[in-house]
Amino acid sequence: MTAEAPQIVAGGGPVVEIRPRRGWGAPDLAEIWRARGLVYFLVLRELKVRYKQAAIGVGWAIIQPLLAVLIFSVIFGHFAKMPTGGVPYPVFAFCAVLPWTYFAEALRRSSMGLVSDSELIRKVYFPRLIVPLAMVAAPLVDFAAGLVVLLVLFAFNHMAPTPYIILLPGFLLVAMALALSVGLWLGPISVRYRDVMHALPFLIQIWLYASPVAYPASIVPERWRLLYSLNPMVGVIEGFRWALLGTGQPDLRAMAISGVFVVLSLGLGVLYFRKMERSFADVI
């Protein structure tokens, strides 16, 4: 969308004409920047809706990853006895559950944000890209709460994160960009086809077990390692474990693949979203 300069009409106030853009051009970054305050209010609304009238409130941001770690610890740590390089399995699993939980929630919200905000989109004009941006930013609050729990878990096991923890924001940024890039593709599709809301939980579940969350990437046979690394979350999760635990050497190939995939999918996703956004208010 583009807004023409205000014009004064006889007998009335200024009139702003909003016209849909055509083609595959880049988004208007200046317009998005001017509307940046809307991101804050959408994030605040998401948090209020998520935790309003919840007895535990923000505690759910802690309980959910803890329960996942507990289940993984029993099945993969106790029974399957997955190798962890000498690290207690709950700590090993939590280092991966933390970024995965953020990614899965950000992906879910960014993919369904346009549909959930259908009334707002039909009635008010604003850069539509603001919606997936806000949906990706909202789960950062849950991530911060989970990170505090992880640090407590480190202290309980008399461990300390490695100095490479300073690189953690970089890996988190990749996870954010990946969730946004996939959401930019699935969001416009969900506007036309509600099948996305039914298929998305299965996609996330399959993606979970295709990522080294409950197990180390080292158990994947070498001949399949390159194919396995095509999953961009492999580099993110292994990067988190390396930055926090310092176990082994970082898989530079997996990290490079994650970076390239994210850049390509995000760039193409923005162009696709930009092309489809002119029909959102009519179809949604």
Secondary structure as UniProt FT lines:
FT   STRAND          2..3
FT   STRAND          7..8
FT   TURN            10..11
FT   STRAND          14..15
FT   STRAND          18..19
FT   TURN            23..24
FT   HELIX           29..34
FT   HELIX           36..51
FT   TURN            52..53
FT   HELIX           57..59
FT   HELIX           60..72
FT   HELIX           73..79
FT   TURN            85..86
FT   HELIX           89..116
FT   HELIX           118..123
FT   TURN            128..129
FT   HELIX           130..137
FT   TURN            138..139
FT   HELIX           140..156
FT   TURN            157..158
FT   HELIX           163..167
FT   HELIX           168..192
FT   HELIX           195..209
FT   TURN            210..213
FT   HELIX           217..219
FT   HELIX           222..229
FT   HELIX           232..245
FT   HELIX           252..276
FT   HELIX           277..279
FT   HELIX           280..283
//
